[in-house]
Amino acid sequence: MAASGKIHDSPPGSAPRLGHSTPAGAIDSFAPAHSTSRSARPRRGFPARSVVDLRKLLAERFPNVPVSAATRLATGLSFLDQAIGGGLPKGAITELTTPQISAGSASLIQSLLQVANRDHFFLALIDGHDSFDPQPLGNAILRNLFWVRCTTALKAIKAADLLLRDGNFPLVIVDLVLNPPEDLKIPQTTWYRLQRLVESAPIACLILTRRSMVSSAQLKIVLENSWTLETFQKEDAISRLKIHVQRSHLHQLGDE
């Protein structure tokens, strides 16, 4: 079953707006509201009466499928899997920091979306600063994307809380790389709450940040790149990403 979806932010005090359902692969359903690159505009959403409505919608669009008993989600990206021991750990939070500008985090997200399409699973992308550009990927890849568009880190964390409780996505990505520092004053208790949620499900949770801030992350990795335009123009540029393991507590999960 192929499906696509999005959630838009709402003004403070209002209910979240759910993107109107469109045929799978309809790229306009993923267009940023401010985009001028396409003539078609996203359809307006409708207000959800409660969180229950949103959970029902998620269950309908992304029904539970049998999950692997494996403790890692293999990405097939050799530069990533080899660096972290076989794939992203399930039941754990992985924090990936990108201290340099143009480190390649956007290219990594695009590659993980291609993996989701190849391996037939749904990926949830919580876009903390409404910065994701779906245009280069094409309709087929976007069928496996559930895109939550946020404007603040707090709203992104609330979305992550909801999707981790839902448990329908093998991979949940929270992208906070472009959120300003003053927006990232998140209590450490919040990260531990998210960790408790992910522990109870076969989910890999990847949080992208500019600096290390997720104290509950069992795996902390660093993207050690500073790409130029020349780098992006090289064939298979994604394989040139350099990843360094900063900290790993995965032995606590029974991982060796």
Order of alpha helices (4+ residues) and beta strands (2+ residues): beta-beta-beta-alpha-beta-alpha-beta-beta-alpha-beta-alpha-beta-alpha-beta-alpha-beta-beta-alpha-beta
